[in-house]
Amino acid sequence: MQMASFTGFLRTILIILLVYYGIKILMKLFAPYVMRYMSKKVQERFGGQFQQQPDAERNRPKEGETIIDKTPDRRQSSDKKVGEYVDYEEID
């Protein structure tokens, strides 16, 4: 069985702290660039949606124009009995 030495423990804690603070410093340096990149992507996505919108406006009927959209008649038989309705009253 091996025993951990005190210097090994301190060395491990020191490495963990250095990695933590190193990542923290790097994030402070690169966060503005990452945020700028993400905002450009979102702006492109929204811009694409607004560019498609004028096509929908062209298909919209002009003012005063009437469009009748009929659906075919589908007659459903209402002969089906779902069940019997039972009226009830509450007992106090």
C-alpha positions as CSV (number, residue, x, y, z in Angstrom):
1,M,0.0,0.0,0.0
2,Q,1.3,3.4,-1.0
3,M,1.0,6.5,1.2
4,A,0.5,9.9,-0.3
5,S,3.2,12.4,0.6
6,F,2.4,15.8,1.8
7,T,4.5,17.4,-1.1
8,G,2.5,15.3,-3.6
9,F,-0.7,16.6,-2.2
10,L,0.4,20.2,-2.3
11,R,1.7,19.7,-5.8
12,T,-1.7,18.4,-6.9
13,I,-3.6,21.3,-5.3
14,L,-1.2,23.8,-6.9
15,I,-1.8,22.2,-10.4
16,I,-5.6,22.3,-9.9
17,L,-5.4,26.0,-8.9
18,L,-3.1,26.9,-11.8
19,V,-5.4,25.2,-14.3
20,Y,-8.5,26.9,-12.7
21,Y,-7.0,30.4,-12.8
22,G,-5.5,29.8,-16.2
23,I,-8.9,28.9,-17.7
24,K,-10.4,31.9,-15.9
25,I,-7.9,34.3,-17.5
26,L,-8.2,32.7,-20.9
27,M,-12.0,33.1,-20.7
28,K,-11.7,36.8,-19.9
29,L,-9.5,37.2,-23.0
30,F,-11.5,35.2,-25.4
31,A,-15.1,35.8,-24.2
32,P,-15.6,39.0,-26.2
33,Y,-14.6,37.2,-29.4
34,V,-16.9,34.3,-28.7
35,M,-19.8,36.6,-27.9
36,R,-19.1,38.6,-31.1
37,Y,-19.1,35.4,-33.1
38,M,-22.3,34.2,-31.5
39,S,-24.1,37.5,-32.0
40,K,-23.2,37.5,-35.7
41,K,-24.6,34.1,-36.2
42,V,-27.9,35.1,-34.5
43,Q,-28.0,38.2,-36.6
44,E,-27.6,36.2,-39.8
45,R,-30.3,33.8,-38.7
46,F,-32.8,36.6,-38.0
47,G,-31.7,38.4,-41.2
48,G,-32.5,35.3,-43.2
49,Q,-36.0,35.2,-41.7
50,F,-36.7,38.8,-42.6
51,Q,-35.5,38.3,-46.2
52,Q,-38.0,35.6,-46.7
53,Q,-40.9,37.8,-45.4
54,P,-41.4,39.9,-48.5
55,D,-42.1,36.7,-50.5
56,A,-45.0,36.0,-48.1
57,E,-46.3,39.6,-48.6
58,R,-46.4,39.0,-52.4
59,N,-48.7,36.1,-52.0
60,R,-51.1,38.1,-49.8
61,P,-54.3,39.1,-51.6
62,K,-54.7,42.8,-52.5
63,E,-57.0,44.9,-50.5
64,G,-60.6,44.4,-51.6
65,E,-59.8,41.0,-53.3
66,T,-61.9,38.1,-52.2
67,I,-60.6,34.6,-52.0
68,I,-62.9,31.7,-51.3
69,D,-61.2,28.6,-50.0
70,K,-63.5,25.6,-50.0
71,T,-62.8,22.3,-48.4
72,P,-64.4,19.2,-49.8
73,D,-67.5,18.0,-47.9
74,R,-66.7,15.1,-45.7
75,R,-69.9,13.7,-44.3
76,Q,-69.3,11.9,-41.1
77,S,-71.9,9.6,-39.8
78,S,-73.3,10.8,-36.5
79,D,-75.0,7.4,-36.0
80,K,-72.3,6.2,-33.7
81,K,-73.4,5.9,-30.1
82,V,-70.7,6.8,-27.8
83,G,-72.5,6.0,-24.7
84,E,-75.6,6.7,-22.7
85,Y,-75.8,10.0,-20.8
86,V,-76.7,9.5,-17.2
87,D,-77.9,12.4,-15.1
88,Y,-76.9,12.3,-11.5
89,E,-77.4,14.4,-8.5
90,E,-75.1,14.8,-5.5
91,I,-76.1,13.4,-2.1
92,D,-75.3,15.6,0.8
